[in-house]
């Protein structure tokens, strides 16, 4: 049986799309990658189909980047995708979006579907373990956002500055007992934030009560509100802004007003924070930067260039608004 392009890609240790580009559009590959693919093709006796080495059409020339998010209805992921789309317009890429509805099994299905069709995959706040994602993607390059791994590029929101500022600010307002409303048990960032908030609160001499896992939605926050109030905490830090909105709604239904009876701090600083009532104090995460950076980092990868995996940490910042105030006894 004659060798195939798949054989070339496997032996050259590149994605199938990269091997294909060596014959259809060699200008898109780095010199080293191009030489390696052509050398392997010659070694195993692969010859492209006659007529396939003509200049590619715009459709053939375009590379495809798949972005997988857990919930496109969350403004955070809309912001991320919009910024990534802006970078796509500057290059010759097509963007494909897949929403997994926070379901790890749907993430597996998405990767299985996309790895043979996309030139690269961006997994934004995935629920699966990083090692499993890398294994499932096989030879298709993958970039992780808010999930850390040694074997691939990662973009991480560093919560340390934002949480430190939050703990210091709440302590200055006289809060001594704080509730932390978690997100999903499958959220990598949730575990990191809980550990960091616990350490910072202990250092500041504050009592931090960690409440159970919740859906990362307004409904999840509303469900958690009763436990926040029952805990006796005068302030709450929540996994994201949507959960914060739910906590405010649920507390109000229980007769506790924000911020006079309870201070609430969200996470992400979505555009909705300014229009909520009261406006929401939140820890800002640079999601626009994360979206554009993800496509910037994939540029060399899509050209077939190999490099050591990189980790980019984006800093966070507390933004104070109307949902926080001095502690008052309830």
N, C-alpha and C positions, 0 to 999 in steps of 0.2 A: 504494500500500500504506500502510495506517495505521501511524503511528509506534508503536514498541513500547517496553516498559520498558527493554530493552537499549539502544535509541537514546538514551533519557533518561540512563541511567547513563554512556554513552560521552561524550555532549556535556557532561554535568555533571562529568565526570572523577571519578566515584565508583564504588565497587564496585556490582555489580548488587544485592546484598543491601541496601546502603544506600539505593539508589533505591526498592527495594520497601518498605523500612521507612517511607519518607516518606509512603506511602499506607496501609500496614497498621497502623503504630504510630509516628506522628510524635513521640511523647513520648520515644522512644529516641534521637533525633537532636539535635545541637546546633542552635541557632537559625539560624546562618549556613548550615550544610549544608542544613537543611530549606528555607530560602528559596531557595537555589540550585537544588535539585532541582525544587521546585515552579515556579520561574520558567522553567527549561528545558522542563518538561512543558507549560507554557502556551504557550511560544514555538513549540514544534514541533507542538502540537496533540495531545499524548498525553492520553488519558482512560482511567483505570483501568476494568477490567471491572466492571459494576454488581454490587453485592453484596459486593465485595472490601474495602470500607472499614469493615467492622464491626470491633468489638474483637477482637483476635487471641486465639486459644486459647493456653495455656501452650506448646504445641508450636510454634505459629507465632511466638510471642514470643521463644523462645530463639534465641540466636545460637550458631553452631558454630565452635569453635576447633580446628584440627588441629595436633597436635604430631608432628613427624617426628624420630625418634631413630635412631642407627646400630645400637644393640644394647640391647634392653630387658633382656637377661639381665645386663648390667653394672649393679651396684647404684647406680652414679652416676646413670644415666638413670632408674632406678626412683625414686630420691629426688627427682629433678627433676620427674617426672610426678606423683608423690604430692603435692608441694607445689603444683603448678599445679592439681591436682584440688581441693585445699582452697580455692583462690581461686574456682574455678568454682562451688563450692557456695554461695559468698556472693553470686554474681551470677546472671544468667539466661543461662547458657551451657551448651552441651553440648560435651564434649571427645571428640575422635576421635584415636586413636593409630595411628601407622604406623611399623613397624620396617623399616629398609632393609638390615640385615645388612652394614653398611659398604660397600655397593655404590653407586657414583655413578649408575649407570644406573637402579637401583631408586629413587634419589632423584628422578630425572627423571620416572619413571613415577608416583611418589607425588604430585608436584606437579601433573602433568597431570590426575590423577584428582581431586585435592582442590581445586584452585583454583576450580572452578565450584560446588563443594558446600559449601565452608567460607567463613565470613565473614572469617577471618584464619588465617594459617599461621605456626607457630613452628618454625623449623629449628634443632634442637639439635645442635651439633658436626657440621655437614654436611660432606660430602666434596666437593661441587661448589664451584666458585668463586662468590663472593658475587654478582658481576655476572650470572652465568648464572641464579642462583636468582631474583634480582629480575626478570629478563626473563621467566623461565618463569612466575612468579606473575602477571605482567601487572598487572591492576587489583586483584587480591586483596592486601590488606595482608600484609606478611611481617615477622616479627621474627627476628633472627639471634642465636643464642647460641654463643659461641666461634667466631665468624667476623665479621670486621670489614668494613664497607662504608660508603660515604658516603651512599647513597640510602635508608637505612631504619634503624629502631631496632636497636641492638645491645646485648647484654649480654656483657661480656668478663671472664674470670677473669684478673686481673693477677698473673702469676706472679713478678713482680720481688721482692716482699718474701719470699715463701716460699723462692725459690731463693737469695736472698742469705743468709738465715738458715741454709739448708742448707750452703752452701759455707763459711760462717764456722764452723759447728758441726763439720763434717768436718775442717776445717783445725785447729781446736782439739783434736781427737782425734788429731792427728798424721798424718792421711791426706794424702799428697802426689800420689798418682796415683788418679784417679777415672774410672770408666767411665760413660758415659751411654747407656742403652738406649732407642732411639727407638721411636716408635709408627709409624703408617702414613704413607706418603709423601703421602697425601691429607689428612692432619690439619693444619689451619691452626695449631692451638696447638702442635703438635710443632715446627714450624720456628721459631716465636717462642721457645719454651723452649730449644731447642738454641742459638740465637744468644745468648740472655741468659745461659745457664749457661756458655757458652764465654768470654764477656766477664768474667763474675764470677770464674771460675777463673783466668783470666789475671791479673786485678787482684790476686788473692790469692796468686799465684805457684805455683798448682797445675797439674798436668798433667791435662787432661781428654781422654779418648779417646772419640770419638763412634762408637758401633757402628751397624750397618746397621738399616734399617727392619724392624719386626717386627709381627706381628699383635698387636692390643691386648688380648690374652687371656693366661690362665695358660699355655696351650700356647706362645704366642709368647715368653713369658719363659723357659720351660723350654728352648726351642730356643736362646735367646740366652745361657744360662748358661755354656756351654763357652767362648764367646768372651770373656765377662766374666772367667772364671778365667784363660784363656790370656793376657789382656791384662796380667796382673800387677797389676791394680788392687786396692787393698785396700778400696775402697768403690764402690758402684754407685748411681746415681740412675736411676729407671725412669720411663717415660711415664705409667704409672698403677699403681694398687695390684695389679690382676690380674697385670700383667707382673712386678711385684715378687714376688708369691707364686710365680710360675713360676721366677724366678731363684733364689729360696731353695730351692725343690724341686730344681732342676737342679744347683745348687752342692752340695747335700747328697749327691746321687747321685754326684758326682765326688769326694766325700770332703772337701769344704770346708764347715765349719759356719759358721752365722751366729749371732752377730756375731764370734765369735773369729777366724775366718779371713777373713770378708768382711762389711762393713757394707752394708746395703741400705736405701734410702729410696724409698718409693712416692710417688704423687701422687693426690690426691683425698680421702684420709682417709675411706674408706668404713667402714660399721659393722663390716666383717670385720677391720679392723686390730687391734682389741682381742682378738679370739678366736683369731687365728692364733698359731702357735708357731714362733719367738718372736713376740711382738706387734710390729706393723710401725710403724716410724717413717715418717711420711708428711706431705706438704704438704697442708694442709687447704684445700679449695675450698668456698665456701659455696653448695653446690648447692641446698639448700632455699631460700635467699634468691633464687637465680636463678629457680627454678621459680615462686615466688609473684610475683616482680617482673615476670616475663614477662606474666602475666595482668593485673597492675596497669597496666602500660604500654599494654596493648591496650585498656583501658577506653575512653579517649577515641576511639581509632581505631574501635572497634566502634560508637561513637555517631556516626561520620561526621565527626569533627572533624579538620581538617588541621593539621599542625604540622611544624616542622623536625625532621629525624631526630636522635635522641638516642643518645649512647653512655654506658652505665653500666659502670664498672669496679669489680669486686668484688675485695677484697684477699685474699691467701693468707697462711697462717701455718704454720710448721713445728711439728709435734707429735712430740715425742721419745718413743720407746718402746724395746722390747728388741732391735730388729734392728740397732742401731748401737752401736758401742763403739770403744775405742782401736785404732789401727792396729797390726797385728802382721805381721812378715815371714812370708811363706809359702815 
